[in-house]
Amino acid sequence: MTADTPVSDQPPSDQPMFDLIVPCAFGLEAVVKRELKGIDIEATISDTGRVSFRGTREMICRANLWLRTADRVLIQVGEFPAGDFDALFETTRNIAWGRLMPVDAAFPVTGRSIKSTLTSVPACQRSVKRAIVDAMMRDHGTQQLPETGPLYKVDVSILKDVATLTVDTTGRSLHRRGYRTHISAAPLKETLASAMVMLSYWRSGKAMIDPFCGSGTIPIEAARIGRNMAPGLDREFACQDWPDYSDELWSDCRSTAAAQALPALEEKILASDINGRVLTAARDNAVRAGVQDDIHFQVMPAAEVSSKRQYGCLITNPPYGQRIGSGPSSRHDDSGFPGYGGDSQEDQELDALYESLPDLFEKLPTWSHYFLTAYPHLERAIGRKADRRRKLYNGRIECTYYQYQGPKPTPQKRSQSGDSD
């Protein structure tokens, strides 16, 4: 790599192409790849929690606007061996940073190092920062870098002595849609809620219930998926302030996305919870998300949930340990999950809640049921193994997504009830 190495190539169309990395939660790589394909972007799963593609600025805008299950969109500026500080500094300095960032760019450097010779993360950050300063002064022919302009957040990640340099185009994580100002005590990220829906059989026009809806994240995300509403339409992104991303480009991308939104759902989603106060917050969140007419919120214990529809999907994130009672349990079993295997009131309440779940199967025997939980005995409580299990993380809590698939509607039943897989 030399000082003339570009951070992008210049194809005949005169639209520069960038190497992009899309980080996501463990277990969601295939979902993110499928999402990108849905917006005409071919991607590959490059590593655990990482999907990659090559694209233009317009594709970067589309990815930020449309991705529901990813964390952010990063430009990969360089990847190279960095077994010592000389290699890290010199290779970083040889990159043509001035082709990516203007002379007044603000470029803070974050970092991490895993299983590498260079163990001091602050020292790695300082080395990369100094190298970029040298490169920027060289590329822009100046001795002053005011850093008063748009933000270009640089990250240096060193894994097994290989450094990856990225610049964040997103800003606030993609899970921050902008509609959720009221949250429950243990909020589920919007990205994970979307993934739960997208990994289910639910589609617009099919009945859906969330009996532990909390602040409404799962039903809200489902309604927005059903109506094809771009999740990033009402928020801003870091690269909006970059000089190469014109107002016209963003306006065109947003207008195109807005035009693809569908009318209100034909079949309302039922969202219930035993806590009336949190349901008030959920309704407010749904209003801000623009889907208040697509969800019916109701104060109701899970045991009383029912539906006249023969087919549908129950998708929920029931309480587990710290999500039940007045607060976190101090008890832990050998797996490290709080609130299990003890005789406290919270433990007993938790066991009783899961032992009541078979009632939902009896009331909705032809429905598909989906549970995301860290409770280790769900299958034992329900009385049968899940058809599919998927390891997912709710924040730092390792959970399992249990999927119980109902029978496929027959053509006659489908046409009579409007149900479909």
LUMDREN-538091 format. One record per residue (C-alpha): residue in one letter; residue number from 1; z, x, y. Coordinates in Angstrom, 3 decimals, decimal comma. Layout:
BEGIN
[site a; NUM; [Z; X; Y]]
...
% end
This chain:
BEGIN
[site m; 1; [0,000; 0,000; 0,000]]
[site t; 2; [-0,959; 1,396; 3,416]]
[site a; 3; [-0,328; 0,539; 7,033]]
[site d; 4; [-3,616; -1,321; 6,990]]
[site t; 5; [-2,629; -3,494; 4,039]]
[site p; 6; [-3,061; -7,120; 5,123]]
[site v; 7; [-0,546; -9,811; 4,293]]
[site s; 8; [-3,508; -12,116; 3,678]]
[site d; 9; [-7,142; -11,808; 2,663]]
[site q; 10; [-9,976; -13,165; 4,733]]
[site p; 11; [-12,286; -15,365; 2,630]]
[site p; 12; [-15,735; -16,462; 3,814]]
[site s; 13; [-14,319; -19,746; 5,111]]
[site d; 14; [-12,377; -17,694; 7,712]]
[site q; 15; [-9,139; -19,283; 6,474]]
[site p; 16; [-6,643; -16,601; 5,437]]
[site m; 17; [-5,111; -16,949; 1,986]]
[site f; 18; [-1,469; -16,188; 1,257]]
[site d; 19; [0,537; -15,565; -1,899]]
[site l; 20; [3,177; -18,301; -1,965]]
[site i; 21; [6,419; -18,660; -3,896]]
[site v; 22; [8,082; -22,051; -4,338]]
[site p; 23; [11,719; -21,674; -5,482]]
[site c; 24; [13,337; -24,595; -7,278]]
[site a; 25; [16,397; -25,396; -9,355]]
[site f; 26; [16,494; -24,158; -12,927]]
[site g; 27; [14,714; -26,614; -15,220]]
[site l; 28; [12,428; -28,117; -12,568]]
[site e; 29; [9,609; -25,564; -12,647]]
[site a; 30; [7,187; -27,810; -14,573]]
[site v; 31; [7,967; -30,746; -12,275]]
[site v; 32; [7,192; -28,682; -9,167]]
[site k; 33; [3,965; -27,397; -10,719]]
[site r; 34; [2,927; -30,994; -11,466]]
[site e; 35; [3,777; -32,009; -7,904]]
[site l; 36; [1,557; -29,262; -6,508]]
[site k; 37; [-1,296; -30,310; -8,773]]
[site g; 38; [-0,887; -33,835; -7,400]]
[site i; 39; [-1,726; -32,529; -3,914]]
[site d; 40; [-4,675; -30,473; -5,201]]
[site i; 41; [-2,878; -27,135; -5,388]]
[site e; 42; [-3,164; -25,144; -8,615]]
[site a; 43; [0,051; -23,266; -9,361]]
[site t; 44; [1,670; -21,235; -12,107]]
[site i; 45; [5,269; -20,932; -13,281]]
[site s; 46; [5,899; -17,287; -12,445]]
[site d; 47; [9,585; -17,024; -13,366]]
[site t; 48; [12,742; -19,031; -13,899]]
[site g; 49; [13,222; -21,191; -10,828]]
[site r; 50; [9,953; -20,035; -9,303]]
[site v; 51; [6,451; -21,488; -9,053]]
[site s; 52; [3,617; -19,570; -7,379]]
[site f; 53; [0,270; -20,402; -5,852]]
[site r; 54; [-2,282; -18,951; -3,477]]
[site g; 55; [-3,196; -21,015; -0,462]]
[site t; 56; [-4,175; -21,472; 3,159]]
[site r; 57; [-2,007; -22,482; 6,114]]
[site e; 58; [-3,126; -26,070; 5,608]]
[site m; 59; [-1,916; -25,923; 1,991]]
[site i; 60; [1,405; -24,500; 3,184]]
[site c; 61; [1,785; -27,482; 5,518]]
[site r; 62; [0,908; -29,940; 2,739]]
[site a; 63; [3,327; -28,339; 0,304]]
[site n; 64; [6,169; -28,544; 2,816]]
[site l; 65; [5,383; -32,167; 3,596]]
[site w; 66; [4,954; -33,385; 0,011]]
[site l; 67; [7,183; -31,408; -2,350]]
[site r; 68; [10,104; -33,553; -3,529]]
[site t; 69; [11,770; -31,286; -6,098]]
[site a; 70; [11,335; -27,767; -4,628]]
[site d; 71; [13,703; -25,872; -2,330]]
[site r; 72; [11,262; -24,231; 0,092]]
[site v; 73; [7,854; -22,551; 0,488]]
[site l; 74; [7,854; -18,768; 0,937]]
[site i; 75; [5,091; -16,334; 1,847]]
[site q; 76; [5,258; -13,346; -0,494]]
[site v; 77; [4,557; -10,396; 1,772]]
[site g; 78; [5,039; -7,675; -0,823]]
[site e; 79; [6,311; -6,837; -4,296]]
[site f; 80; [6,832; -3,217; -5,355]]
[site p; 81; [9,133; -0,787; -7,211]]
[site a; 82; [12,186; 0,133; -5,130]]
[site g; 83; [14,365; 2,470; -7,118]]
[site d; 84; [15,640; 4,232; -3,996]]
[site f; 85; [15,897; 3,679; -0,245]]
[site d; 86; [12,894; 5,862; 0,543]]
[site a; 87; [10,638; 3,669; -1,592]]
[site l; 88; [12,099; 0,501; -0,073]]
[site f; 89; [11,738; 1,747; 3,503]]
[site e; 90; [8,325; 3,412; 3,301]]
[site t; 91; [6,610; 0,653; 1,325]]
[site t; 92; [8,026; -2,029; 3,611]]
[site r; 93; [6,940; -0,048; 6,672]]
[site n; 94; [3,378; 0,330; 5,334]]
[site i; 95; [2,858; -3,439; 5,289]]
[site a; 96; [0,924; -4,822; 8,270]]
[site w; 97; [3,736; -7,045; 9,543]]
[site g; 98; [2,019; -7,422; 12,912]]
[site r; 99; [-0,707; -9,490; 11,270]]
[site l; 100; [1,900; -12,059; 10,245]]
[site m; 101; [4,388; -12,018; 13,120]]
[site p; 102; [3,848; -12,000; 16,906]]
[site v; 103; [5,393; -9,306; 19,062]]
[site d; 104; [8,255; -11,581; 20,182]]
[site a; 105; [9,094; -12,866; 16,675]]
[site a; 106; [12,743; -13,131; 15,691]]
[site f; 107; [13,041; -11,747; 12,163]]
[site p; 108; [16,536; -11,677; 10,662]]
[site v; 109; [16,683; -10,178; 7,173]]
[site t; 110; [18,691; -11,645; 4,306]]
[site g; 111; [18,926; -10,058; 0,886]]
[site r; 112; [20,263; -9,846; -2,631]]
[site s; 113; [20,215; -7,261; -5,406]]
[site i; 114; [20,528; -7,961; -9,133]]
[site k; 115; [20,597; -5,393; -11,918]]
[site s; 116; [19,192; -2,713; -9,595]]
[site t; 117; [19,960; 0,852; -8,517]]
[site l; 118; [20,271; -0,239; -4,877]]
[site t; 119; [23,473; -2,255; -5,127]]
[site s; 120; [24,467; -2,445; -1,448]]
[site v; 121; [22,798; -5,578; -0,091]]
[site p; 122; [23,719; -4,882; 3,578]]
[site a; 123; [22,196; -1,407; 3,276]]
[site c; 124; [19,004; -2,890; 1,807]]
[site q; 125; [18,839; -5,387; 4,657]]
[site r; 126; [19,240; -2,653; 7,250]]
[site s; 127; [16,559; -0,515; 5,621]]
[site v; 128; [14,065; -3,392; 5,529]]
[site k; 129; [14,888; -4,374; 9,106]]
[site r; 130; [14,298; -0,836; 10,391]]
[site a; 131; [11,050; -0,582; 8,441]]
[site i; 132; [9,740; -3,865; 9,870]]
[site v; 133; [10,711; -2,795; 13,401]]
[site d; 134; [8,693; 0,416; 12,970]]
[site a; 135; [5,737; -1,507; 11,557]]
[site m; 136; [5,814; -4,142; 14,306]]
[site m; 137; [5,919; -1,529; 17,076]]
[site r; 138; [3,025; 0,280; 15,396]]
[site d; 139; [0,926; -2,851; 14,844]]
[site h; 140; [1,531; -4,285; 18,339]]
[site g; 141; [1,438; -0,945; 20,161]]
[site t; 142; [4,785; -1,431; 21,853]]
[site q; 143; [8,239; 0,088; 22,049]]
[site q; 144; [9,972; -3,233; 22,734]]
[site l; 145; [10,558; -6,157; 20,356]]
[site p; 146; [12,514; -8,827; 22,255]]
[site e; 147; [12,930; -11,168; 19,226]]
[site t; 148; [13,045; -14,148; 21,586]]
[site g; 149; [10,151; -16,021; 19,986]]
[site p; 150; [9,664; -18,111; 16,824]]
[site l; 151; [11,838; -17,496; 13,770]]
[site y; 152; [10,432; -15,631; 10,777]]
[site k; 153; [13,263; -15,410; 8,250]]
[site v; 154; [12,625; -12,384; 6,027]]
[site d; 155; [14,300; -12,000; 2,634]]
[site v; 156; [14,459; -8,913; 0,414]]
[site s; 157; [15,212; -9,648; -3,220]]
[site i; 158; [15,630; -6,703; -5,600]]
[site l; 159; [15,626; -7,520; -9,298]]
[site k; 160; [15,640; -4,710; -11,854]]
[site d; 161; [14,496; -2,224; -9,183]]
[site v; 162; [11,530; -4,354; -8,092]]
[site a; 163; [11,689; -5,560; -4,469]]
[site t; 164; [10,113; -8,825; -3,354]]
[site l; 165; [9,708; -9,449; 0,388]]
[site t; 166; [9,222; -13,023; 1,541]]
[site v; 167; [9,042; -14,967; 4,793]]
[site d; 168; [10,317; -18,553; 4,837]]
[site t; 169; [7,897; -21,210; 6,142]]
[site t; 170; [10,312; -24,096; 5,565]]
[site g; 171; [13,511; -23,556; 7,506]]
[site r; 172; [16,181; -25,998; 6,364]]
[site s; 173; [15,900; -26,539; 2,608]]
[site l; 174; [13,406; -29,184; 1,498]]
[site h; 175; [16,200; -31,338; 0,099]]
[site r; 176; [17,196; -32,112; 3,683]]
[site r; 177; [14,905; -35,065; 4,272]]
[site g; 178; [16,727; -36,170; 7,422]]
[site y; 179; [17,801; -39,657; 6,374]]
[site r; 180; [21,160; -38,880; 4,772]]
[site t; 181; [23,898; -38,624; 7,377]]
[site h; 182; [26,354; -40,611; 5,255]]
[site i; 183; [27,119; -38,984; 1,910]]
[site s; 184; [29,627; -39,579; -0,854]]
[site a; 185; [32,355; -37,126; -1,853]]
[site a; 186; [30,094; -35,420; -4,424]]
[site p; 187; [26,540; -35,816; -3,119]]
[site l; 188; [23,515; -35,388; -5,342]]
[site k; 189; [20,745; -33,344; -3,738]]
[site e; 190; [17,647; -35,328; -2,862]]
[site t; 191; [15,510; -32,846; -4,796]]
[site l; 192; [17,490; -33,407; -8,001]]
[site a; 193; [17,502; -37,179; -7,521]]
[site s; 194; [13,720; -37,119; -7,188]]
[site a; 195; [13,435; -35,002; -10,320]]
[site m; 196; [15,506; -37,504; -12,284]]
[site v; 197; [13,122; -40,282; -11,297]]
[site m; 198; [9,998; -38,222; -11,914]]
[site l; 199; [11,240; -37,235; -15,376]]
[site s; 200; [11,748; -40,891; -16,288]]
[site y; 201; [9,361; -43,680; -17,281]]
[site w; 202; [9,986; -45,523; -14,020]]
[site r; 203; [6,986; -46,411; -11,873]]
[site s; 204; [6,469; -48,734; -8,922]]
[site g; 205; [6,399; -52,316; -10,174]]
[site k; 206; [8,933; -51,648; -12,913]]
[site a; 207; [12,571; -52,741; -12,747]]
[site m; 208; [15,164; -50,058; -12,016]]
[site i; 209; [18,967; -49,999; -11,798]]
[site d; 210; [21,452; -47,345; -10,657]]
[site p; 211; [24,971; -48,623; -11,479]]
[site f; 212; [26,748; -45,602; -9,928]]
[site c; 213; [24,585; -45,249; -6,824]]
[site g; 214; [27,163; -43,680; -4,460]]
[site s; 215; [25,422; -42,924; -1,157]]
[site g; 216; [22,150; -44,220; -2,589]]
[site t; 217; [20,224; -40,993; -3,117]]
[site i; 218; [18,607; -41,873; -6,463]]
[site p; 219; [17,377; -45,373; -5,487]]
[site i; 220; [16,252; -44,153; -2,053]]
[site e; 221; [14,259; -41,285; -3,550]]
[site a; 222; [12,812; -43,641; -6,173]]
[site a; 223; [11,716; -46,117; -3,502]]
[site r; 224; [10,041; -43,365; -1,511]]
[site i; 225; [8,292; -42,106; -4,641]]
[site g; 226; [7,161; -45,637; -5,490]]
[site r; 227; [5,767; -46,074; -1,999]]
[site n; 228; [4,182; -42,595; -1,917]]
[site m; 229; [6,075; -41,640; 1,226]]
[site a; 230; [5,845; -37,916; 1,994]]
[site p; 231; [9,452; -36,630; 1,878]]
[site g; 232; [8,978; -34,165; 4,744]]
[site l; 233; [7,231; -36,523; 7,133]]
[site d; 234; [10,227; -37,059; 9,417]]
[site r; 235; [11,518; -33,497; 9,646]]
[site e; 236; [10,462; -30,174; 11,155]]
[site f; 237; [9,638; -26,864; 9,504]]
[site a; 238; [10,046; -23,228; 10,559]]
[site c; 239; [6,320; -22,474; 10,638]]
[site q; 240; [5,658; -25,313; 13,097]]
[site d; 241; [6,695; -22,853; 15,822]]
[site w; 242; [4,449; -20,072; 14,579]]
[site p; 243; [1,407; -19,441; 16,805]]
[site d; 244; [-1,030; -19,550; 13,851]]
[site y; 245; [0,044; -23,112; 12,989]]
[site s; 246; [-1,427; -25,278; 15,712]]
[site d; 247; [-0,196; -28,684; 16,779]]
[site e; 248; [-3,573; -30,022; 15,681]]
[site l; 249; [-3,097; -28,673; 12,146]]
[site w; 250; [0,313; -30,273; 11,797]]
[site s; 251; [-0,846; -33,510; 13,414]]
[site d; 252; [-3,754; -33,783; 10,980]]
[site c; 253; [-1,524; -33,080; 7,957]]
[site r; 254; [1,111; -35,576; 9,070]]
[site s; 255; [-1,441; -38,275; 9,894]]
[site t; 256; [-3,088; -37,870; 6,499]]
[site a; 257; [0,287; -38,070; 4,754]]
[site a; 258; [1,409; -41,121; 6,726]]
[site a; 259; [-1,826; -42,944; 5,911]]
[site q; 260; [-1,159; -42,566; 2,179]]
[site a; 261; [2,127; -44,502; 2,242]]
[site l; 262; [2,113; -47,767; 0,280]]
[site p; 263; [3,605; -51,184; 1,168]]
[site a; 264; [7,074; -52,314; 0,092]]
[site l; 265; [7,853; -52,332; -3,629]]
[site e; 266; [7,000; -55,502; -5,522]]
[site e; 267; [10,125; -55,096; -7,656]]
[site k; 268; [13,295; -54,236; -5,731]]
[site i; 269; [15,565; -51,521; -7,080]]
[site l; 270; [19,132; -52,606; -7,858]]
[site a; 271; [21,726; -50,120; -6,600]]
[site s; 272; [25,367; -50,896; -7,282]]
[site d; 273; [28,723; -49,186; -7,014]]
[site i; 274; [32,335; -50,246; -7,276]]
[site n; 275; [33,068; -48,678; -3,867]]
[site g; 276; [32,049; -51,033; -1,066]]
[site r; 277; [32,641; -48,427; 1,633]]
[site v; 278; [30,198; -45,962; 0,128]]
[site l; 279; [27,635; -48,750; -0,291]]
[site t; 280; [27,768; -49,374; 3,450]]
[site a; 281; [26,799; -45,739; 3,929]]
[site a; 282; [24,059; -46,101; 1,301]]
[site r; 283; [22,540; -49,047; 3,172]]
[site d; 284; [22,521; -47,025; 6,396]]
[site n; 285; [20,816; -44,141; 4,597]]
[site a; 286; [18,184; -46,512; 3,218]]
[site v; 287; [17,454; -47,802; 6,721]]
[site r; 288; [16,914; -44,274; 8,010]]
[site a; 289; [14,717; -43,546; 4,991]]
[site g; 290; [12,573; -46,607; 5,746]]
[site v; 291; [13,197; -48,269; 2,368]]
[site q; 292; [15,909; -50,807; 3,187]]
[site d; 293; [13,658; -53,654; 1,994]]
[site d; 294; [12,986; -51,938; -1,338]]
[site i; 295; [16,586; -51,732; -2,560]]
[site h; 296; [19,193; -54,401; -3,246]]
[site f; 297; [22,671; -52,924; -2,800]]
[site q; 298; [25,574; -54,728; -4,423]]
[site v; 299; [29,283; -54,023; -4,918]]
[site m; 300; [29,696; -54,290; -8,675]]
[site p; 301; [31,444; -52,485; -11,535]]
[site a; 302; [28,986; -50,826; -13,885]]
[site a; 303; [30,203; -53,034; -16,735]]
[site e; 304; [28,845; -56,128; -14,942]]
[site v; 305; [25,327; -54,789; -14,401]]
[site s; 306; [22,563; -56,856; -16,000]]
[site s; 307; [18,940; -57,864; -15,478]]
[site k; 308; [16,616; -60,676; -16,500]]
[site r; 309; [13,763; -58,238; -16,783]]
[site q; 310; [13,019; -57,283; -20,362]]
[site y; 311; [11,889; -53,758; -19,564]]
[site g; 312; [13,048; -51,279; -16,979]]
[site c; 313; [14,813; -47,983; -16,326]]
[site l; 314; [18,496; -47,326; -15,729]]
[site i; 315; [18,722; -43,980; -13,918]]
[site t; 316; [22,114; -42,774; -12,798]]
[site n; 317; [24,466; -39,882; -12,053]]
[site p; 318; [27,843; -41,212; -13,262]]
[site p; 319; [31,169; -39,626; -12,273]]
[site y; 320; [32,315; -36,538; -14,123]]
[site g; 321; [35,619; -34,798; -13,421]]
[site q; 322; [35,567; -34,116; -9,712]]
[site r; 323; [33,430; -37,230; -9,099]]
[site i; 324; [36,065; -39,743; -10,213]]
[site g; 325; [39,445; -40,752; -8,832]]
[site s; 326; [41,015; -39,336; -5,703]]
[site g; 327; [39,904; -35,735; -6,005]]
[site p; 328; [39,099; -32,745; -8,174]]
[site s; 329; [40,983; -32,369; -11,415]]
[site s; 330; [42,786; -29,107; -12,005]]
[site r; 331; [42,199; -29,327; -15,749]]
[site h; 332; [39,387; -27,457; -17,475]]
[site d; 333; [38,270; -27,311; -21,082]]
[site d; 334; [36,806; -24,230; -22,750]]
[site s; 335; [33,357; -24,972; -21,316]]
[site g; 336; [34,672; -24,674; -17,777]]
[site f; 337; [34,046; -28,298; -16,825]]
[site p; 338; [36,870; -29,930; -14,867]]
[site g; 339; [38,672; -33,031; -15,997]]
[site y; 340; [38,126; -33,061; -19,770]]
[site g; 341; [40,338; -32,819; -22,785]]
[site g; 342; [43,623; -33,653; -21,039]]
[site d; 343; [46,023; -36,524; -20,765]]
[site s; 344; [45,991; -36,975; -16,995]]
[site q; 345; [45,176; -40,333; -15,484]]
[site e; 346; [41,858; -38,960; -14,299]]
[site d; 347; [40,971; -37,748; -17,793]]
[site q; 348; [41,790; -41,144; -19,236]]
[site e; 349; [39,777; -42,951; -16,567]]
[site l; 350; [36,814; -40,657; -17,229]]
[site d; 351; [36,929; -41,211; -20,988]]
[site a; 352; [37,260; -44,965; -20,504]]
[site l; 353; [34,249; -45,020; -18,176]]
[site y; 354; [31,990; -43,238; -20,660]]
[site e; 355; [33,277; -45,310; -23,569]]
[site s; 356; [32,095; -48,400; -21,665]]
[site l; 357; [28,489; -47,152; -21,401]]
[site p; 358; [27,399; -48,697; -24,743]]
[site d; 359; [27,843; -52,079; -23,030]]
[site l; 360; [24,898; -51,196; -20,766]]
[site f; 361; [22,749; -50,546; -23,821]]
[site e; 362; [23,789; -53,890; -25,325]]
[site k; 363; [22,921; -55,760; -22,109]]
[site l; 364; [19,674; -53,854; -21,571]]
[site p; 365; [18,562; -53,062; -25,149]]
[site t; 366; [14,859; -52,658; -24,375]]
[site w; 367; [15,357; -50,546; -21,259]]
[site s; 368; [15,158; -46,776; -20,965]]
[site h; 369; [18,460; -45,149; -19,953]]
[site y; 370; [18,856; -41,847; -18,119]]
[site f; 371; [22,174; -40,125; -17,377]]
[site l; 372; [22,747; -36,862; -15,499]]
[site t; 373; [26,262; -35,641; -16,195]]
[site a; 374; [28,460; -32,649; -16,959]]
[site y; 375; [30,651; -34,798; -19,225]]
[site p; 376; [30,288; -33,098; -22,628]]
[site h; 377; [30,906; -36,116; -24,864]]
[site l; 378; [28,337; -38,611; -23,566]]
[site e; 379; [26,375; -38,858; -26,813]]
[site r; 380; [29,576; -39,352; -28,785]]
[site a; 381; [30,694; -42,095; -26,389]]
[site i; 382; [27,330; -43,881; -26,605]]
[site g; 383; [27,193; -43,473; -30,357]]
[site r; 384; [23,810; -41,829; -30,754]]
[site k; 385; [21,869; -38,743; -29,797]]
[site a; 386; [19,597; -38,814; -26,769]]
[site d; 387; [15,852; -38,798; -27,397]]
[site r; 388; [15,560; -35,903; -24,958]]
[site r; 389; [18,007; -33,570; -23,247]]
[site r; 390; [17,299; -31,288; -20,315]]
[site k; 391; [19,638; -28,757; -18,724]]
[site l; 392; [19,779; -29,192; -14,951]]
[site y; 393; [22,134; -28,018; -12,214]]
[site n; 394; [23,870; -30,280; -9,719]]
[site g; 395; [24,698; -27,584; -7,190]]
[site r; 396; [26,502; -24,996; -9,303]]
[site i; 397; [27,591; -27,464; -11,957]]
[site e; 398; [25,653; -27,212; -15,202]]
[site c; 399; [24,666; -30,715; -16,270]]
[site t; 400; [22,579; -32,340; -18,976]]
[site y; 401; [19,977; -34,982; -18,296]]
[site y; 402; [20,242; -37,360; -21,269]]
[site q; 403; [17,140; -39,489; -21,802]]
[site y; 404; [17,226; -42,564; -24,034]]
[site q; 405; [13,732; -44,021; -24,262]]
[site g; 406; [13,362; -47,769; -24,715]]
[site p; 407; [10,538; -49,375; -26,700]]
[site k; 408; [7,109; -49,437; -25,115]]
[site p; 409; [6,218; -52,910; -23,780]]
[site t; 410; [3,555; -54,725; -25,761]]
[site p; 411; [0,401; -55,712; -23,795]]
[site q; 412; [1,447; -59,371; -23,825]]
[site k; 413; [4,963; -58,665; -22,617]]
[site r; 414; [3,635; -56,248; -20,036]]
[site s; 415; [1,314; -58,811; -18,516]]
[site q; 416; [3,967; -61,531; -18,556]]
[site s; 417; [6,742; -59,490; -17,012]]
[site g; 418; [4,857; -56,970; -14,898]]
[site d; 419; [6,551; -54,156; -16,803]]
[site s; 420; [4,657; -51,017; -17,719]]
[site d; 421; [5,367; -47,444; -18,768]]
% end
